[in-house]
Amino acid sequence: MGIGKIELSEAQGIANRILQHVKPAMARIEIAGSIRREKPIVGDIELVAIVDDREKLYRLLGDVGQTIKPGVPGVVPWTPKDDSKYVRVRLNEGMNLDLFVARPENWGGLYMMRTGSGADKNGNPFNGFVPGIFKRWKTMSGGGRMTDVMPTMPTGEQLWVPEEQDFFDLLEMDFVPPVERTGKNVIKKYVRQQ
């Protein structure tokens, strides 16, 4: 998380400005995380992207902040690798930008995962909608799992999910609006009636 939390409208403005700035290096890019879920207070900015030109991307990111080492507290300057799947930037505004790199075949899975879900009653993240979705996949596939953010059959066959809707279709569900992804109990509401 960045150094402070800000209101949704301010976070949306920053996210949109950064998205437009780095877009020339992208094949595709979208805002994810708590901004996409329209949380009133936002702690960081999350983007999911398919990158066309990494060198250009890293140059453009340098205009908006300092790339830092992900997964460590504080600000540790870091140069992302050419094949990084996750890049963190301490923005000039003082908050963190987390950029997650997808491929066309796993966009839907990564976009869903990085949009996230509401926290549990104790405020712990990722204990709601997304784990419930992955559990539903495991049950429906007879023991499948998620590998490389793609639904994977028990045989090891990975199924392409280029869009979120492709994943929902596998789960026999209608699209769940991001603002409703608050917990696993929401899943039942969107399961298609047979």
C-alpha positions, 0 to 999 in steps of 0.5 A: 500500500502507498503512504496514505489512502485517498478518495475514490475520485482522486484515485480515479483521476490519477489512475486514468492519467497514468493509464493514458501516459503508459498506453503507447507501450500497451496492447491493452490496459485497464484499471483494476483493484479497489478503483474498479470495485468503486471503493470510497477510499483507495490505498493504491492503484492497480492496472492490468496490462498486455505490454507491447514494448517493455523498454518504452513502458519502463521509460514511461513509468519513470515519468510518473514515479520510481520503480521499486522492489515489490513485496518488501516494505518501504521504498527500495529502488528496483529495476524490473526484469524484461519478463516481470509479471508484476511491476511496482512504482512509488508514484510522485503523488506518494502512493503505489502503482501495481502493474500486473502483466497479462498475456492474451490467453490469461487476461480474463483470469488476471483481470478478475483476480486483480480486481479482487473482492471485498475483505472479510469481516476482519479486513483481510483481503482476498477472503471473499469473492475471488477465492470463492470463484476459484473454489467453484472452479475446483469443484466444477472441474473435478479437482482442477486448479488455477495455474498461471492465472488460468483455469487448469483441468485435473489433466493439466490442460490450461483453458484460455480465458481471454476475457472475464466473461470467458471465466464466468461462462466456464463457471456457468455464471452471469457477469458479476459487476465489480462493485458487487464482488464483496464476498463468496456469498455473491456467487450464488446470485449470479449462477445461471439457472438450469 
